[in-house]
């Protein structure tokens, strides 16, 4: 075993001590973090369990209440319970039993359900027809009807929970009553885990249910504090005796669900963790020792390794180690200077890439600022223009290489425009060259100067390359990040070369009026879709707001009265069609003929907005509200409703199942049985229908439509579209556009 140098020990000891300190600190941190994490995870499990109990019980409670409410809303209910009942009316008895059987089927197993006519003094109690005494009726009315503002009562009754509902529930006149008695063993089955101590309190703080024989250890003041915390959204409380309670307050009926936490379980888990950390610490210290040894051995011989890498002469004397290291560093510095010079030579390529990224809108504001500082551009108090050049002459006639020809034009631009008034010129594509021009905000006539520059460029290119050029100049803009919009405006200016002839310099400010005064109707499809979405969801205030914005935009963007009339008529047609689909009252649509006439002669935005809102929009929403509430009760209809309103978001059956509190596999089976296809196929087909409509009615690109429909890659969308319709989106747009 050879003797180690002093350098080795000077490195090994600090490395080892530092490593041991880090290991101990790490283990302490891990223990603290693990304890907190385990406790948090344990309490989260308890919260999840509490919420699961809440959801399970609440679902059954809602089902029972819904069953009585739905029956009391039928057309035959009032006639049935306001008519005397005779024992010979077997068919009538069977009809009532059928309704009660439906409630029993949806409700909690083992529960007893009764229906009582307060008006005619009879009831179906425990499955039999019974005539009630005046004393019994007076007791019911005094306790649950007279002077009561509520129609629903839940209360504990020995070993069971009793529900009393005065009917009809939405009418002040109460002539019937439904009751349900739920035994404790039925709630036990819903709660499930008997090891958990679960308590349920109603809104009046009465203990409805407890799955343990022992009394709650909470004092009255602690229980009141727990209720206050639950109302404020908190989910956990520690009592004075050290016990921890996890609880949840139902938004539906204000019932409090409480689960007591067993602290012994956390202690068992942490004990095992502590033992594991001790063992881990010892292993890590051994590992630190090994690593410290290897590092010290490695760094004790840096001179030899530098000699091998840099081919330096061998220096055996230890006194010369620092000198040799300094010489090596100097050589590295020289190499770094060479790399810096090479980077300087590559700066034009980097600037070109930067400008190209600006035109493609691929940089954030922070990235743009960093690049501007890197390349030395001063953009403070500056105004910008983007100029795009396109050849008028056919390139093939010139007999030169395409790349050289484009570079020659780019070079002419660089020579004709001072460097202080431009970014680096770039070749935009095979046909166009683009340059960002920069002028101080105090520049008096920048457009005149731009025109002079591009006249000289046209002349130089014509004399030397024998081709003519046209230039499109964007409107001025004050932020360099807007270069993408500016280059689009410059290209749009070039489109008008057909009207003004070759070898033109066209400023967007000169043709903007022509662009804005196009005679085609301009229809704000996004605002229109938002309006229809609000109508579908029944949000009246939101729909009115969207209608205001939509009418304002139509009168702002359409200057022709005929265009305004056409767009307003389309809105009316779509609202009528949607209202019919949602089941609105047909009487609404019988009265809207004058609305069409006013739309075609609309001159006042406020007047037509008020007519559309009051005569069509609000009546449709109010008429369809109650029907919609009942129509989405079905699980399948709820899923379809979510698809139709959120198809443009990231959507999956697992997310929907979590929102509706159902198992995803169960929802999948229900949906496929109802609609004959899987949820995934239905979502893709619905998005395909939206894509078809957008391709015909909007100017959105295929890529934009793919992104709106949650395709991460537009090629996947194109392949799916072609597979389903045997044509690409572009071909579909051409075929169905008139």
C-alpha positions in Angstrom: 0.0 0.0 0.0 1.6 3.2 -1.2 1.7 6.4 0.9 -0.8 9.1 -0.1 0.3 12.7 -0.6 -0.6 15.6 1.5 -2.8 16.9 -1.3 -4.8 13.7 -1.1 -5.6 14.1 2.6 -6.3 17.8 2.3 -8.9 16.9 -0.3 -10.3 13.7 1.3 -11.0 15.1 4.8 -13.1 18.1 3.7 -14.9 16.0 1.1 -15.7 13.4 3.7 -16.8 15.8 6.4 -18.9 17.8 3.9 -20.5 14.6 2.7 -21.3 13.3 6.2 -22.9 16.7 7.0 -25.0 16.6 3.9 -26.1 13.1 4.6 -27.1 13.9 8.1 -28.9 17.0 7.0 -30.5 15.1 4.2 -31.8 12.4 6.5 -33.1 14.9 9.0 -34.8 16.7 6.1 -36.2 13.5 4.7 -37.5 12.4 8.1 -39.3 15.7 8.7 -40.6 15.8 5.1 -41.6 12.2 5.2 -43.5 12.6 8.4 -45.3 15.6 7.1 -45.9 13.9 3.7 -47.2 10.7 5.4 -49.5 12.6 7.7 -50.7 14.7 4.8 -51.2 11.6 2.6 -52.9 9.8 5.5 -55.2 12.8 6.1 -55.9 13.1 2.4 -57.0 9.5 2.3 -59.3 10.2 5.2 -60.6 13.3 3.4 -61.2 11.3 0.3 -62.9 8.6 2.3 -65.1 11.2 4.0 -66.0 12.8 0.6 -66.8 9.3 -0.8 -69.1 8.7 2.1 -70.7 12.1 1.5 -71.1 11.4 -2.2 -72.5 7.9 -1.7 -75.0 9.0 1.0 -75.9 12.2 -0.8 -76.6 10.4 -4.0 -79.0 8.0 -2.3 -80.7 10.9 -0.4 -81.0 12.9 -3.6 -82.5 9.9 -5.4 -85.2 9.4 -2.7 -86.0 13.2 -2.7 -86.1 13.2 -6.5 -88.4 10.2 -6.6 -91.0 11.9 -4.4 -90.5 15.2 -6.2 -90.9 13.7 -9.6 -94.0 11.8 -8.7 -95.6 14.9 -7.1 -94.9 16.8 -10.4 -96.9 14.4 -12.5 -100.3 15.5 -13.9 -102.2 12.7 -12.1 -100.7 13.3 -8.6 -103.1 16.1 -7.5 -106.2 14.2 -8.7 -105.0 11.0 -7.0 -104.3 12.6 -3.6 -107.3 14.9 -3.5 -109.8 12.1 -4.2 -111.2 9.7 -1.6 -109.7 6.2 -1.7 -111.9 3.1 -1.4 -110.7 -0.4 -0.9 -112.3 -1.6 -4.1 -110.1 0.7 -6.2 -107.4 -1.9 -6.8 -106.1 -0.4 -10.0 -105.6 2.9 -8.4 -103.8 1.2 -5.5 -101.6 -0.6 -8.0 -100.7 2.7 -9.8 -99.6 4.3 -6.5 -97.6 1.2 -5.5 -95.9 1.2 -8.9 -94.7 4.8 -8.3 -93.5 3.8 -4.8 -91.8 0.7 -6.2 -89.9 3.0 -8.5 -88.8 5.1 -5.6 -87.8 2.0 -3.6 -85.8 0.7 -6.6 -83.8 4.0 -6.8 -83.5 4.5 -3.1 -81.7 2.8 -0.3 -82.1 -1.0 0.2 -84.1 -2.0 3.3 -85.9 1.4 3.6 -89.6 1.8 4.1 -91.6 4.3 2.0 -95.1 5.7 2.7 -97.4 8.1 0.9 -100.2 10.0 2.8 -103.1 12.1 1.5 -103.5 14.9 4.0 -106.5 16.2 2.1 -108.5 12.8 2.1 -107.2 11.2 5.3 -105.7 8.0 3.8 -102.3 6.7 3.2 -100.3 3.8 1.7 -98.3 2.9 4.9 -96.0 -0.2 5.0 -97.5 -1.4 1.7 -101.2 -1.3 2.9 -104.0 1.2 2.5 -104.8 2.8 5.8 -107.4 5.4 6.9 -105.9 8.1 9.1 -107.6 9.5 12.2 -108.2 13.2 12.7 -105.7 13.2 15.5 -103.0 11.6 13.3 -103.7 14.2 10.5 -103.6 17.1 12.9 -100.3 15.9 14.3 -98.8 15.7 10.8 -100.0 19.1 9.8 -99.0 20.8 13.1 -95.5 19.2 12.9 -94.7 19.5 9.2 -97.2 21.8 7.4 -98.7 24.6 9.5 -96.3 27.6 9.8 -93.5 25.7 8.1 -91.4 27.4 5.4 -89.7 24.2 4.4 -91.1 21.1 2.7 -88.3 18.6 3.6 -87.4 17.2 7.0 -84.6 14.7 7.9 -84.4 13.6 11.5 -83.0 10.7 13.6 -85.5 8.1 14.8 -83.9 5.5 17.1 -82.0 3.0 14.9 -83.1 4.7 11.7 -83.2 8.0 9.8 -86.6 9.3 8.8 -87.3 11.7 5.9 -90.7 13.6 5.7 -91.5 15.5 2.5 -94.7 17.6 2.2 -96.0 17.5 -1.3 -96.2 19.0 -3.8 -92.8 20.4 -2.9 -92.9 23.4 -5.2 -96.4 24.6 -4.2 -97.5 26.4 -1.1 -100.6 24.2 -0.8 -99.6 20.9 0.8 -102.2 18.1 0.4 -99.9 15.1 0.6 -96.9 13.8 2.4 -94.2 11.2 1.6 -92.0 9.5 4.2 -88.9 7.3 4.1 -87.4 5.3 7.0 -83.8 4.3 6.4 -82.4 1.7 8.9 -78.9 2.2 10.3 -77.8 -1.1 8.8 -78.5 0.3 5.3 -76.3 3.3 6.0 -73.7 0.9 7.3 -73.6 -0.8 3.9 -73.1 2.6 2.1 -70.4 3.7 4.6 -68.6 0.3 4.2 -65.4 0.4 6.3 -66.5 -0.5 9.9 -63.1 0.3 11.2 -63.6 4.0 10.6 -65.6 6.0 13.1 -68.1 7.9 11.0 -70.8 10.4 12.2 -73.4 12.3 10.1 -75.2 15.4 11.4 -78.1 17.1 9.8 -78.5 20.9 9.3 -80.0 21.2 12.8 -76.9 19.5 14.3 -78.8 16.4 15.2 -76.8 13.1 15.0 -78.4 11.2 12.2 -76.0 8.4 12.0 -73.0 6.9 13.8 -71.4 3.5 13.0 -70.0 3.1 16.5 -71.6 2.5 19.8 -69.5 5.1 21.7 -70.5 8.7 22.0 -68.6 11.5 20.3 -65.6 12.7 22.3 -66.1 16.3 21.0 -67.4 18.9 23.4 -70.2 21.3 22.4 -67.8 24.2 21.9 -65.5 22.0 19.8 -68.4 20.8 17.7 -69.5 24.4 17.0 -65.9 25.3 16.1 -65.8 22.4 13.7 -69.1 23.5 12.1 -67.6 27.0 11.6 -64.4 25.6 10.0 -66.5 23.3 7.7 -68.6 26.3 6.6 -65.4 28.2 5.7 -64.0 25.3 3.6 -61.6 23.7 6.1 -61.5 19.9 6.3 -59.6 19.0 9.5 -59.5 19.9 13.2 -57.5 18.7 16.2 -59.5 18.5 19.5 -58.0 19.4 22.9 -57.6 15.7 23.8 -55.3 15.2 20.8 -57.8 13.5 18.6 -58.0 14.6 14.9 -61.2 14.8 12.9 -61.6 15.0 9.2 -65.0 16.4 8.0 -66.9 17.6 5.0 -70.0 19.8 4.7 -72.5 19.0 2.0 -73.3 21.9 -0.3 -76.5 20.1 -1.2 -78.2 19.8 2.2 -75.7 21.2 4.7 -75.2 17.7 6.4 -71.9 17.4 8.2 -69.9 14.2 7.7 -67.2 13.5 10.2 -64.5 10.8 10.5 -62.2 10.4 13.5 -58.5 9.8 12.6 -56.6 6.9 14.3 -53.2 8.5 15.2 -51.7 5.0 15.9 -51.6 4.2 12.2 -49.4 7.2 11.4 -47.0 6.3 14.2 -46.6 2.8 12.8 -45.8 4.1 9.4 -43.3 6.7 10.7 -41.6 4.2 13.0 -40.7 2.0 10.0 -39.5 5.1 8.1 -37.2 6.1 10.9 -35.6 2.6 11.0 -35.2 2.8 7.2 -33.5 6.2 7.4 -31.0 5.1 10.0 -29.9 2.2 7.7 -29.9 4.5 4.7 -27.8 7.0 6.6 -25.1 4.4 7.4 -25.1 3.2 3.8 -24.8 6.8 2.5 -21.9 7.6 4.9 -20.1 4.5 3.5 -20.8 5.7 0.0 -19.6 9.3 0.9 -16.4 7.8 2.2 -15.9 5.9 -1.1 -16.7 8.9 -3.2 -14.5 11.2 -1.1 -11.6 8.7 -1.6 -12.1 8.5 -5.3 -12.4 12.3 -5.7 -9.3 13.0 -3.5 -7.3 10.5 -5.5 -8.6 11.9 -8.7 -7.9 15.6 -7.9 -4.5 14.9 -6.3 -3.1 14.2 -9.7 -4.5 17.1 -11.9 -1.1 18.1 -13.4 -0.5 14.7 -15.0 -4.0 14.6 -16.5 -3.5 18.2 -17.9 -0.2 17.1 -19.4 -1.8 14.2 -21.1 -4.6 16.2 -22.5 -2.5 19.2 -23.6 0.7 17.3 -24.4 2.7 19.4 -21.9 6.2 18.3 -20.8 6.4 16.2 -17.6 7.3 18.1 -14.5 8.2 15.8 -11.6 8.7 18.5 -9.0 5.6 19.3 -6.8 6.7 22.9 -6.5 6.0 23.4 -10.2 2.4 22.1 -10.2 0.8 25.5 -9.9 2.9 27.0 -12.6 2.0 24.2 -14.9 -1.7 24.6 -14.0 -1.5 28.3 -14.8 0.1 27.6 -18.2 -2.7 25.1 -18.9 -5.4 27.6 -18.0 -3.7 30.2 -20.3 -3.9 27.8 -23.1 -7.6 27.1 -22.4 -8.2 30.9 -22.4 -6.5 31.2 -25.8 -8.8 28.5 -27.2 -11.8 30.3 -25.7 -10.8 33.5 -27.5 -10.7 31.5 -30.8 -14.2 30.2 -30.1 -15.4 33.8 -29.4 -14.0 34.9 -32.7 -15.8 32.0 -34.4 -19.1 33.0 -32.7 -18.6 36.6 -33.9 -18.3 35.3 -37.5 -21.5 33.4 -37.0 -23.5 36.3 -35.6 -25.2 37.2 -39.0 -26.6 33.7 -39.1 -27.9 34.0 -35.5 -29.4 37.5 -36.3 -31.1 36.1 -39.4 -32.6 33.2 -37.3 -33.8 35.8 -34.7 -35.5 37.9 -37.3 -37.1 34.9 -38.9 -38.4 33.7 -35.5 -39.9 37.2 -35.0 -41.8 36.8 -38.3 -43.0 33.4 -37.2 -44.0 34.6 -33.7 -41.9 31.9 -32.0 -40.3 34.0 -29.3 -41.7 35.3 -26.0 -41.3 38.9 -25.0 -38.5 38.0 -22.6 -36.6 36.0 -25.3 -37.0 38.9 -27.7 -35.5 41.3 -25.1 -32.6 39.0 -24.5 -31.8 38.7 -28.2 -32.0 42.4 -28.7 -29.5 43.0 -26.0 -27.3 40.2 -27.3 -27.2 41.7 -30.8 -26.9 45.3 -29.7 -30.3 46.6 -31.1 -31.7 49.7 -29.5 -35.5 49.7 -29.8 -36.4 52.2 -27.1 -38.6 55.1 -28.4 -38.6 53.7 -31.9 -41.2 53.0 -34.5 -41.0 50.0 -36.9 -42.0 49.1 -40.4 -41.7 45.7 -42.1 -41.0 45.8 -45.9 -41.4 42.7 -48.1 -39.9 42.5 -51.6 -41.3 40.2 -54.3 -40.0 39.8 -57.9 -42.1 40.9 -60.8 -39.9 39.2 -63.4 -40.0 35.5 -64.0 -37.0 34.1 -62.2 -36.4 31.2 -64.7 -35.5 33.7 -67.4 -32.5 35.0 -65.5 -30.3 31.9 -65.8 -28.8 32.2 -62.4 -28.8 30.0 -59.3 -31.8 30.6 -57.1 -29.9 30.9 -53.9 -27.3 33.3 -55.3 -30.0 35.4 -56.9 -31.9 35.7 -53.5 -28.6 36.5 -51.7 -27.8 39.2 -54.3 -31.1 41.0 -53.7 -30.6 40.7 -49.9 -27.2 42.2 -50.3 -28.6 45.1 -52.3 -31.1 45.8 -49.5 -28.3 45.8 -47.0 -26.2 48.3 -49.0 -29.1 50.7 -49.8 -30.5 51.0 -46.3 -28.2 52.3 -43.5 -27.5 49.7 -40.8 -28.7 52.1 -38.1 -32.2 52.1 -39.7 -32.8 48.4 -40.1 -32.4 45.0 -38.6 -30.4 42.5 -40.7 -32.2 41.8 -44.0 -33.4 38.2 -44.5 -34.6 35.9 -47.3 -38.2 35.1 -46.2 -38.9 32.3 -48.7 -38.2 31.3 -52.3 -40.0 34.4 -53.6 -39.8 37.1 -50.9 -37.2 39.1 -49.0 -38.1 41.0 -45.8 -36.5 43.7 -43.7 -37.5 45.3 -40.4 -36.9 49.1 -40.6 -36.3 51.2 -37.5 -36.8 54.9 -37.1 -36.9 57.2 -34.1 -40.3 58.3 -32.9 -39.3 61.9 -33.7 -38.7 61.0 -37.4 -41.0 63.4 -39.4 -41.5 61.5 -42.7 -40.4 57.9 -42.3 -42.6 56.7 -45.1 -41.0 59.1 -47.6 -37.6 57.9 -46.6 -38.7 54.3 -47.0 -40.0 55.0 -50.5 -36.6 56.6 -51.4 -34.7 53.5 -50.1 -36.9 51.1 -52.0 -36.8 53.1 -55.2 -33.0 52.9 -55.1 -33.2 49.2 -54.4 -35.5 48.7 -57.4 -33.1 50.7 -59.6 -30.0 48.8 -58.4 -31.6 45.4 -58.9 -33.0 46.3 -62.3 -29.6 47.6 -63.5 -27.5 44.7 -62.1 -29.8 41.7 -62.2 -32.2 42.8 -64.9 -35.4 42.1 -62.9 -38.1 44.3 -61.5 -39.3 44.2 -57.9 -42.4 45.3 -56.0 -42.4 46.1 -52.3 -45.1 46.0 -49.7 -44.7 48.1 -46.6 -46.6 47.4 -43.4 -48.4 49.9 -41.2 -46.1 51.4 -38.4 -46.0 49.5 -35.1 -44.5 50.3 -31.7 -43.4 46.9 -30.4 -40.9 44.5 -32.1 -42.9 41.5 -31.0 -45.7 42.6 -33.4 -43.5 41.8 -36.4 -45.6 38.7 -37.3 -48.7 40.9 -37.8 -46.6 43.5 -39.7 -45.1 41.0 -42.2 -48.7 39.7 -42.9 -49.8 43.3 -43.6 -46.8 43.8 -45.9 -47.7 40.6 -47.8 -51.3 41.8 -48.0 -50.1 45.1 -49.5 -48.3 43.1 -52.2 -51.6 41.4 -53.2 -52.7 44.8 -54.6 -49.8 44.7 -57.1 -52.4 43.3 -59.5 -54.3 46.6 -59.4 -51.4 49.1 -59.4 -49.0 47.2 -61.8 -45.4 45.9 -61.5 -42.5 47.7 -60.0 -44.7 49.2 -57.3 -44.1 50.3 -53.7 -47.3 49.8 -51.8 -47.9 51.1 -48.3 -50.6 49.3 -46.3 -51.9 52.6 -45.0 -52.8 53.5 -48.7 -54.8 50.3 -49.2 -56.3 49.8 -45.7 -59.5 51.6 -46.6 -60.0 49.2 -49.5 -59.5 46.3 -47.2 -61.9 47.6 -44.6 -64.6 48.6 -47.1 -65.0 45.1 -48.7 -68.6 44.5 -49.7 -68.8 40.9 -48.4 -70.7 40.4 -45.1 -68.4 40.1 -42.1 -69.8 37.6 -39.6 -68.2 37.4 -36.1 -68.4 33.6 -35.8 -66.5 33.3 -32.5 -69.0 35.7 -30.8 -71.9 33.9 -32.4 -70.7 30.5 -31.1 -70.3 32.0 -27.6 -73.9 33.2 -27.8 -75.2 29.8 -28.9 -73.2 28.1 -26.1 -74.7 30.4 -23.5 -78.2 29.6 -24.8 -77.4 25.8 -24.6 -76.2 26.1 -21.0 -79.2 28.3 -20.0 -77.1 31.2 -18.8 -79.4 34.1 -19.5 -77.1 37.0 -18.3 -74.1 35.6 -20.1 -76.2 35.1 -23.3 -77.5 38.8 -23.1 -73.9 40.0 -22.8 -72.8 37.9 -25.8 -75.8 39.3 -27.8 -74.7 42.9 -26.9 -71.1 42.2 -28.1 -72.3 40.4 -31.2 -74.7 43.2 -32.3 -72.0 45.8 -31.6 -69.4 43.9 -33.7 -71.8 43.5 -36.6 -72.6 47.2 -36.9 -68.9 48.0 -36.4 -67.5 45.7 -39.1 -70.4 45.8 -41.7 -70.9 49.2 -43.3 -73.4 48.0 -45.9 -77.1 47.8 -44.8 -77.6 44.6 -46.8 -74.6 43.0 -45.1 -76.0 43.9 -41.7 -79.5 42.5 -42.6 -77.9 39.2 -43.9 -75.9 38.7 -40.7 -78.8 39.6 -38.4 -81.1 37.1 -40.3 -78.5 34.4 -39.8 -78.5 35.0 -36.1 -82.3 34.8 -35.9 -82.3 31.6 -37.9 -79.7 29.9 -35.7 -81.5 30.9 -32.5 -84.8 29.6 -33.9 -83.2 26.3 -34.9 -81.4 26.0 -31.6 -84.6 26.8 -29.6 -86.5 24.1 -31.5 -83.8 21.6 -30.8 -83.9 22.5 -27.1 -87.7 22.1 -27.1 -88.7 25.7 -26.7 -92.4 26.6 -26.8 -93.5 26.9 -30.5 -95.6 29.9 -29.7 -92.3 31.9 -29.4 -91.5 31.3 -33.0 -95.0 32.2 -34.3 -94.4 35.8 -33.2 -91.0 36.5 -34.7 -92.0 37.3 -38.3 -91.8 41.0 -37.7 -88.3 40.4 -36.3 -87.1 39.3 -39.7 -88.5 42.4 -41.4 -86.9 44.7 -38.8 -83.5 42.9 -39.2 -83.5 43.6 -42.9 -84.1 47.3 -42.2 -82.0 47.7 -39.1 -80.3 51.0 -38.6 -80.3 51.3 -34.8 -78.0 48.7 -33.0 -79.8 49.4 -29.7 -83.3 48.8 -31.1 -82.5 45.5 -32.9 -80.5 44.3 -29.9 -83.4 45.0 -27.6 -85.9 43.2 -30.0 -83.6 40.2 -30.4 -83.0 39.9 -26.7 -86.6 40.4 -25.4 -88.6 38.8 -28.2 -86.4 35.8 -29.0 -83.3 35.2 -26.8 -84.8 35.4 -23.3 -88.1 33.6 -24.2 -86.1 30.7 -25.7 -83.8 30.4 -22.7 -86.7 30.6 -20.1 -88.8 28.2 -22.1 -86.1 25.6 -22.4 -84.7 25.9 -18.8 -87.1 23.5 -17.0 -87.0 21.0 -19.9 -83.2 21.1 -19.9 -83.0 20.5 -16.2 -85.0 17.3 -16.6 -83.3 16.2 -19.9 -79.8 16.2 -18.4 -80.8 13.9 -15.6 -79.8 11.0 -17.6 -76.2 10.1 -17.4 -75.8 9.7 -21.1 -77.4 13.0 -21.8 -75.0 14.6 -19.2 -72.0 13.2 -21.0 -73.3 14.4 -24.4 -73.9 17.8 -22.9 -70.3 18.0 -21.6 -69.0 16.9 -25.1 -71.1 19.5 -26.9 -70.0 22.3 -24.6 -66.4 21.3 -23.9 -65.4 19.6 -27.2 -62.6 22.2 -27.7 -60.9 21.3 -24.4 -58.8 18.4 -23.2 -61.6 15.9 -22.5 -61.7 12.2 -21.4 -64.2 9.8 -20.0 -62.1 9.6 -16.8 -62.4 13.3 -16.2 -66.2 13.2 -16.8 -66.5 10.2 -14.5 -64.6 12.1 -11.7 -66.9 15.0 -12.1 -70.1 12.9 -12.1 -68.7 10.6 -9.3 -69.0 7.4 -11.3 -66.7 4.6 -12.3 -65.3 5.3 -15.9 -66.1 1.7 -17.0 -69.7 2.0 -15.8 -70.1 5.3 -17.7 -68.6 3.7 -20.8 -71.1 0.8 -20.7 -74.0 3.1 -20.1 -73.0 5.5 -22.9 -72.4 2.7 -25.4 -75.7 1.0 -24.6 -77.6 4.3 -25.0 -75.9 5.6 -28.2 -74.6 2.5 -29.8 -71.0 3.7 -29.9 -68.1 4.3 -27.5 -67.5 7.7 -25.9 -64.2 8.1 -27.8 -65.9 7.6 -31.2 -68.7 9.9 -30.3 -66.2 12.7 -29.2 -64.2 12.3 -32.4 -67.3 12.3 -34.6 -68.6 15.4 -32.9 -65.3 17.2 -33.4 -65.3 16.1 -37.0 -68.7 17.7 -37.5 -67.4 20.9 -35.9 -64.4 20.8 -38.2 -66.6 20.4 -41.3 -68.6 23.5 -40.3 -65.6 25.6 -39.5 -64.0 24.7 -42.8 -67.0 26.0 -44.7 -67.9 29.0 -42.4 -64.6 30.4 -41.2 -61.2 31.5 -42.6 -59.3 29.5 -39.9 -56.4 27.5 -41.2 -56.4 23.7 -41.0 -53.7 23.9 -38.3 -55.8 26.4 -36.2 -58.9 24.1 -36.5 -56.8 21.1 -35.4 -55.5 23.0 -32.4 -59.0 24.1 -31.4 -60.1 20.4 -31.6 -57.2 19.4 -29.3 -55.0 17.7 -31.9 -51.4 18.3 -30.9 -50.3 17.5 -34.5 -52.3 18.9 -37.4 -51.1 15.9 -39.6 -53.0 13.5 -37.3 -56.1 15.6 -37.8 -55.7 15.6 -41.6 -55.2 11.8 -41.6 -58.3 11.2 -39.4 -60.4 13.6 -41.6 -59.3 11.9 -44.8 -60.0 8.5 -43.4 -63.5 9.4 -42.4 -64.6 11.6 -45.4 -62.2 10.3 -48.1 -60.8 13.8 -48.7 -58.5 16.2 -47.0 -59.7 19.3 -45.1 -58.5 21.5 -47.9 -60.4 19.6 -50.5 -63.5 19.6 -48.4 -63.3 23.4 -48.0 -62.9 23.9 -51.8 -65.8 21.5 -52.5 -68.3 23.1 -50.1 -67.4 26.8 -50.5 -69.6 28.7 -53.0 
